[in-house]
Structure formats: structure tokens, C-alpha cells
Amino acid sequence: MLKDFKAFILRGNVVDLAIAVVIGTAFGALVTSFVENLLTPLIAIPGSRDFSDLDFTISGSTFAYGNVINALISFLLMAAAVFFFVVKPVNALMARRKTEPEVESTTKECDFCLSSVPVAAIVCAFCTRDIDHPAVA
């Protein structure tokens, strides 16, 4: 029983998942700090940075819509920070490091039945129509 548990814990995907959770948590804290300490104060320059005091009451129930506005702004700032400071640079780096040549497609699409057929085909194997000529209206 202990042997099975040890084998489970030491499997590659469990260890990889544990590492991903730790790195993800640290990265989340970094993004949160970046947004709260650098981006949110930029929004506060022209006006208020905290909308939590905005609310209204109906029949004794309080609707704190200011908290929703705060959460929305925080989400948008975090998404923008991740996109512009992580996704875009990583995509640019991966495009630069790309070493494989572009693979040419070996199939084309039939204009009539939209099936994939070999590039050299002149008649569709599925609908038997001539696929090198434009469709006749």
C-alpha cells in the first residue's frame, strides 16, 4: 500500500502539477502586486480609486455595486497586465525561436461539399465534382 502511494506521488504529472500550482500562486501574487501598486494608482490620478462606498438600498437590502466595479476594474487591469507583459513577449520570443520551416498543407477543401481532398485531386472523392473550376451559380 505504501509502495503504491509512493509510486503515485513520484509520478511525473503529480510533481509537475505541484510545481505548476506553486509557480502559479507566486505568479498570481506578482501580478496582483503589480496591478495594485502600479496600475491602480494610475487610475486614481484623475479621480477615485475606490468605489466600495457606492451602494443603494431597496426594502432593507443593500446592493453594493461599487464592489462589483472594483472587481471589474481589477480583473481588467490584471488581464491587461498578463496580456501585455507575459503573453505578447512570450509569443514574440517563441516566433523568434521558431526553427522549423512552415509545413505546406497536403489537402485542400472542395468548394461544393467542403470535404478535405488531396492537393493534386481534380475531382472530389466525396461529391465527385470537378474541384479546380469555380462553382457555377
C-alpha positions in Angstrom: 0.0 0.0 0.0 2.8 2.4 0.9 4.6 1.4 -2.3 1.6 2.3 -4.4 1.3 5.7 -2.7 5.0 6.4 -3.2 4.6 5.5 -6.9 1.6 7.8 -7.2 3.3 10.7 -5.5 6.5 10.4 -7.6 4.7 10.1 -10.9 5.8 12.9 -13.3 2.4 14.5 -13.7 1.8 14.9 -10.0 5.1 16.5 -9.4 4.6 18.7 -12.5 1.2 19.7 -11.2 2.6 20.6 -7.8 5.3 22.8 -9.4 2.7 24.5 -11.6 0.5 25.3 -8.6 3.4 26.8 -6.6 4.7 28.8 -9.6 1.1 29.9 -10.5 0.5 31.1 -6.9 3.7 33.1 -6.9 2.9 34.5 -10.3 -0.6 35.4 -9.2 0.8 37.3 -6.2 3.3 39.1 -8.5 0.5 40.2 -11.0 -1.7 41.2 -8.1 1.0 43.3 -6.6 1.9 44.9 -10.0 -1.8 45.8 -10.5 -2.5 47.1 -7.0 0.7 49.0 -6.6 1.4 50.4 -10.1 -1.6 50.2 -12.4 -4.4 51.0 -9.9 -2.8 54.2 -8.6 -2.6 55.4 -12.3 -6.4 55.2 -12.4 -6.7 57.2 -9.2 -4.8 60.2 -10.6 -7.9 61.7 -12.3 -10.4 60.6 -9.7 -11.2 58.0 -7.0 -9.5 54.6 -6.9 -12.1 53.0 -4.6 -15.7 52.6 -5.5 -16.6 50.4 -2.5 -18.7 53.1 -0.8 -21.2 53.1 -3.8 -24.4 51.3 -3.0 -28.2 51.6 -2.9 -30.8 50.1 -0.7 -34.2 48.6 -1.6 -36.5 47.2 1.0 -33.7 46.9 3.5 -31.4 45.0 1.1 -28.2 46.8 0.3 -26.7 46.4 -3.2 -23.0 47.2 -3.1 -22.5 47.8 -6.8 -19.2 49.7 -6.1 -17.6 46.4 -5.1 -18.6 45.0 -8.4 -17.0 48.0 -10.2 -13.8 47.5 -8.1 -13.7 43.8 -9.0 -14.3 44.5 -12.7 -11.5 47.2 -12.8 -9.2 44.8 -11.0 -10.0 42.0 -13.4 -9.4 44.1 -16.5 -6.2 45.5 -15.2 -4.9 42.0 -14.3 -5.9 40.7 -17.7 -4.2 43.6 -19.4 -1.1 43.2 -17.4 -0.9 39.4 -18.1 -1.6 40.0 -21.8 0.9 42.9 -22.4 3.7 41.8 -20.1 3.5 38.0 -20.4 1.5 36.8 -23.5 2.8 39.3 -26.0 6.5 39.0 -25.1 6.3 35.1 -24.9 4.6 35.0 -28.3 7.3 37.3 -29.8 10.1 35.2 -28.2 8.5 31.9 -29.5 8.2 33.4 -33.0 11.8 34.4 -33.0 13.0 31.0 -31.7 10.9 29.1 -34.3 13.3 26.9 -36.3 11.0 24.6 -38.2 10.0 25.5 -41.7 6.4 26.1 -42.5 4.7 22.8 -43.4 2.7 23.0 -46.6 -0.8 21.6 -46.5 -1.3 18.3 -48.3 -5.0 18.8 -48.6 -7.4 21.4 -50.0 -11.1 21.9 -49.5 -13.8 21.0 -52.0 -15.8 24.1 -52.9 -19.0 22.1 -53.1 -19.1 19.7 -50.1 -16.3 21.3 -48.0 -14.5 17.9 -47.6 -10.7 17.7 -47.4 -9.2 16.2 -50.5 -5.5 15.8 -51.6 -4.0 18.9 -53.2 -3.4 17.1 -56.5 -7.0 15.9 -56.8 -9.1 17.4 -59.6 -12.3 15.6 -58.7 -13.7 15.4 -55.2 -13.8 11.8 -53.8 -16.9 12.6 -51.8 -19.2 14.6 -54.1 -17.5 13.7 -57.4 -17.5 17.2 -58.7 -14.7 18.9 -60.5 -12.9 21.0 -57.8 -10.5 23.0 -59.9 -13.2 25.0 -61.6 -15.2 27.7 -59.8 -18.7 26.9 -58.6 -21.3 27.7 -61.2 -24.2 29.8 -59.7 
